[in-house]
Amino acid sequence: MLKPLGDRILLQVEQEQEQTVGGIVIASNAQEKSTIGKVVAISDKSIGDLQAPTAVKVGDEVLFDKYAGTEVKNAGETYLVVHEKDLIAVL
Protein backbone atom coordinates (compact mmCIF):
# COMPACT_ATOMS: atom_id res chain seq x y z
CA MET A 1 0.00 0.00 0.00
CA LEU A 2 1.20 3.50 -0.77
CA LYS A 3 1.99 5.77 2.19
CA PRO A 4 1.56 9.49 1.41
CA LEU A 5 4.10 11.99 2.75
CA GLY A 6 3.83 15.58 3.97
CA ASP A 7 0.25 16.81 4.13
CA ARG A 8 -0.97 14.45 1.41
CA ILE A 9 -3.95 12.11 1.44
CA LEU A 10 -4.47 9.04 -0.75
CA LEU A 11 -7.96 8.76 -2.25
CA GLN A 12 -9.76 6.07 -4.20
CA VAL A 13 -11.90 8.08 -6.62
CA GLU A 14 -15.47 6.94 -7.15
CA GLN A 15 -16.11 6.00 -10.76
CA GLU A 16 -18.86 7.97 -12.46
CA GLN A 17 -21.76 6.03 -13.89
CA GLU A 18 -21.93 6.15 -17.69
CA GLN A 19 -24.18 9.01 -18.67
CA THR A 20 -26.67 8.84 -21.48
CA VAL A 21 -28.27 11.67 -23.38
CA GLY A 22 -31.39 10.59 -25.25
CA GLY A 23 -30.17 6.98 -25.27
CA ILE A 24 -26.67 7.87 -26.52
CA VAL A 25 -23.81 6.80 -24.25
CA ILE A 26 -21.28 9.59 -23.64
CA ALA A 27 -17.65 8.50 -23.93
CA SER A 28 -15.84 8.34 -20.58
CA ASN A 29 -13.27 10.94 -21.66
CA ALA A 30 -16.09 13.43 -22.41
CA GLN A 31 -17.71 13.02 -19.00
CA GLU A 32 -17.00 15.31 -16.07
CA LYS A 33 -14.25 14.16 -13.71
CA SER A 34 -15.53 12.83 -10.39
CA THR A 35 -14.84 14.98 -7.34
CA ILE A 36 -15.80 12.40 -4.70
CA GLY A 37 -13.38 9.92 -3.21
CA LYS A 38 -12.80 7.61 -0.27
CA VAL A 39 -9.79 8.22 2.00
CA VAL A 40 -7.48 5.19 1.80
CA ALA A 41 -4.37 6.51 3.59
CA ILE A 42 -3.22 9.65 5.39
CA SER A 43 0.32 10.92 5.89
CA ASP A 44 1.82 11.31 9.34
CA LYS A 45 2.09 15.10 9.43
CA SER A 46 4.66 16.06 11.98
CA ILE A 47 6.17 19.43 12.80
CA GLY A 48 9.23 18.77 14.90
CA ASP A 49 8.05 16.50 17.74
CA LEU A 50 4.37 17.46 17.35
CA GLN A 51 1.89 15.34 15.46
CA ALA A 52 -0.51 17.61 13.54
CA PRO A 53 -4.06 16.21 13.32
CA THR A 54 -5.86 15.94 9.99
CA ALA A 55 -9.48 16.85 9.37
CA VAL A 56 -10.27 13.42 7.87
CA LYS A 57 -9.70 9.78 8.73
CA VAL A 58 -9.32 6.59 6.70
CA GLY A 59 -12.71 5.50 5.36
CA ASP A 60 -14.21 9.02 5.11
CA GLU A 61 -15.91 9.98 1.87
CA VAL A 62 -14.73 13.42 0.78
CA LEU A 63 -15.35 16.08 -1.83
CA PHE A 64 -12.19 17.51 -3.45
CA ASP A 65 -11.24 20.23 -5.94
CA LYS A 66 -11.96 19.29 -9.55
CA TYR A 67 -8.38 19.54 -10.84
CA ALA A 68 -6.56 18.61 -7.63
CA GLY A 69 -4.04 15.89 -7.08
CA THR A 70 -1.86 13.47 -8.95
CA GLU A 71 -3.18 10.19 -10.29
CA VAL A 72 -1.04 7.16 -9.43
CA LYS A 73 -1.37 3.45 -10.16
CA ASN A 74 -0.31 0.74 -7.73
CA ALA A 75 -1.05 -2.99 -7.83
CA GLY A 76 -3.63 -2.55 -10.58
CA GLU A 77 -5.56 0.14 -8.67
CA THR A 78 -5.76 3.83 -9.54
CA TYR A 79 -5.52 6.37 -6.73
CA LEU A 80 -5.42 10.14 -6.40
CA VAL A 81 -2.90 11.82 -4.11
CA VAL A 82 -4.11 15.25 -2.94
CA HIS A 83 -2.96 17.86 -0.43
CA GLU A 84 -5.21 18.25 2.59
CA LYS A 85 -5.94 21.85 1.50
CA ASP A 86 -7.55 20.46 -1.72
CA LEU A 87 -10.32 18.75 0.26
CA ILE A 88 -13.58 20.68 0.35
CA ALA A 89 -15.85 18.66 2.63
CA VAL A 90 -16.47 15.34 4.32
CA LEU A 91 -19.69 13.74 3.08
C-alpha positions in Angstrom: 0.0 0.0 0.0 1.2 3.5 -0.8 2.0 5.8 2.2 1.6 9.5 1.4 4.1 12.0 2.7 3.8 15.6 4.0 0.2 16.8 4.1 -1.0 14.5 1.4 -4.0 12.1 1.4 -4.5 9.0 -0.7 -8.0 8.8 -2.3 -9.8 6.1 -4.2 -11.9 8.1 -6.6 -15.5 6.9 -7.2 -16.1 6.0 -10.8 -18.9 8.0 -12.5 -21.8 6.0 -13.9 -21.9 6.1 -17.7 -24.2 9.0 -18.7 -26.7 8.8 -21.5 -28.3 11.7 -23.4 -31.4 10.6 -25.2 -30.2 7.0 -25.3 -26.7 7.9 -26.5 -23.8 6.8 -24.2 -21.3 9.6 -23.6 -17.7 8.5 -23.9 -15.8 8.3 -20.6 -13.3 10.9 -21.7 -16.1 13.4 -22.4 -17.7 13.0 -19.0 -17.0 15.3 -16.1 -14.3 14.2 -13.7 -15.5 12.8 -10.4 -14.8 15.0 -7.3 -15.8 12.4 -4.7 -13.4 9.9 -3.2 -12.8 7.6 -0.3 -9.8 8.2 2.0 -7.5 5.2 1.8 -4.4 6.5 3.6 -3.2 9.7 5.4 0.3 10.9 5.9 1.8 11.3 9.3 2.1 15.1 9.4 4.7 16.1 12.0 6.2 19.4 12.8 9.2 18.8 14.9 8.1 16.5 17.7 4.4 17.5 17.4 1.9 15.3 15.5 -0.5 17.6 13.5 -4.1 16.2 13.3 -5.9 15.9 10.0 -9.5 16.9 9.4 -10.3 13.4 7.9 -9.7 9.8 8.7 -9.3 6.6 6.7 -12.7 5.5 5.4 -14.2 9.0 5.1 -15.9 10.0 1.9 -14.7 13.4 0.8 -15.4 16.1 -1.8 -12.2 17.5 -3.4 -11.2 20.2 -5.9 -12.0 19.3 -9.5 -8.4 19.5 -10.8 -6.6 18.6 -7.6 -4.0 15.9 -7.1 -1.9 13.5 -8.9 -3.2 10.2 -10.3 -1.0 7.2 -9.4 -1.4 3.4 -10.2 -0.3 0.7 -7.7 -1.0 -3.0 -7.8 -3.6 -2.5 -10.6 -5.6 0.1 -8.7 -5.8 3.8 -9.5 -5.5 6.4 -6.7 -5.4 10.1 -6.4 -2.9 11.8 -4.1 -4.1 15.3 -2.9 -3.0 17.9 -0.4 -5.2 18.3 2.6 -5.9 21.9 1.5 -7.5 20.5 -1.7 -10.3 18.8 0.3 -13.6 20.7 0.4 -15.8 18.7 2.6 -16.5 15.3 4.3 -19.7 13.7 3.1 
